[in-house]
Amino acid sequence: MLEFLFVVGFFVMLMVTGISLIGVLGALGALVIAAVVMLVGGLIVTAIKVLPWLLLAVAIVWLWCYWQQKPLRDYR
């Protein structure tokens, strides 16, 4: 929500200071590109931050399945 308010405030300030509409649209285009880059970067950083917990969960499930195996019977 804060990012949206920043973009709206940025647009309003450009219009108040007398920047032309072409300049405003160029600035908004740059903001959209920057937002997409920050979104992708944030997703990558979040994945790296969560990776140890995901590996821990996989290890716990693997150990649980290993301990829950039934012994093999000899059917002769």
C-alpha positions as CSV (number, residue, x, y, z in Angstrom):
1,M,0.0,0.0,0.0
2,L,2.9,2.4,0.8
3,E,4.3,1.8,-2.7
4,F,1.1,2.8,-4.3
5,L,0.9,6.0,-2.2
6,F,4.5,6.8,-3.2
7,V,3.6,6.4,-6.9
8,V,0.5,8.6,-6.6
9,G,2.4,11.2,-4.6
10,F,5.2,11.2,-7.2
11,F,2.7,11.7,-10.0
12,V,1.0,14.6,-8.2
13,M,4.3,16.3,-7.3
14,L,5.4,16.1,-11.0
15,M,2.2,17.7,-12.1
16,V,2.3,20.4,-9.4
17,T,5.8,21.4,-10.3
18,G,4.9,21.9,-14.0
19,I,6.5,18.9,-15.6
20,S,4.8,18.1,-18.9
21,L,2.6,15.1,-19.4
22,I,5.2,13.4,-21.5
23,G,7.7,13.7,-18.7
24,V,5.2,12.4,-16.2
25,L,4.5,9.4,-18.4
26,G,8.2,8.7,-18.9
27,A,8.7,8.9,-15.1
28,L,5.8,6.6,-14.5
29,G,7.2,4.1,-17.1
30,A,10.5,4.2,-15.3
31,L,8.6,3.6,-12.0
32,V,6.8,0.6,-13.5
33,I,10.1,-0.9,-14.8
34,A,11.7,-0.3,-11.4
35,A,8.8,-1.9,-9.6
36,V,9.0,-5.0,-11.7
37,V,12.7,-5.3,-11.1
38,M,12.2,-4.8,-7.4
39,L,9.5,-7.5,-7.4
40,V,11.6,-10.0,-9.1
41,G,14.6,-9.2,-6.8
42,G,12.4,-9.5,-3.7
43,L,11.1,-12.9,-4.9
44,I,14.6,-14.2,-5.3
45,V,15.8,-12.8,-2.0
46,T,12.7,-14.3,-0.2
47,A,13.4,-17.7,-1.9
48,I,17.0,-17.6,-0.7
49,K,15.9,-16.6,2.8
50,V,13.3,-19.4,3.1
51,L,15.6,-22.1,1.5
52,P,17.2,-23.4,4.8
53,W,13.7,-23.9,6.3
54,L,12.5,-25.8,3.1
55,L,15.6,-28.0,3.3
56,L,14.9,-28.6,7.0
57,A,11.3,-29.6,6.2
58,V,12.5,-32.0,3.5
59,A,15.0,-33.6,5.9
60,I,12.3,-34.0,8.6
61,V,9.9,-35.6,6.2
62,W,12.7,-37.9,4.9
63,L,13.6,-39.0,8.5
64,W,9.9,-39.5,9.4
65,C,9.4,-41.7,6.3
66,Y,12.6,-43.6,7.1
67,W,11.5,-44.4,10.7
68,Q,7.9,-45.3,9.7
69,Q,9.0,-48.1,7.2
70,K,7.7,-51.5,8.2
71,P,10.3,-54.3,8.4
72,L,10.4,-56.5,5.3
73,R,9.2,-60.1,6.0
74,D,10.7,-63.2,4.5
75,Y,7.9,-65.0,2.6
76,R,9.3,-68.4,2.0
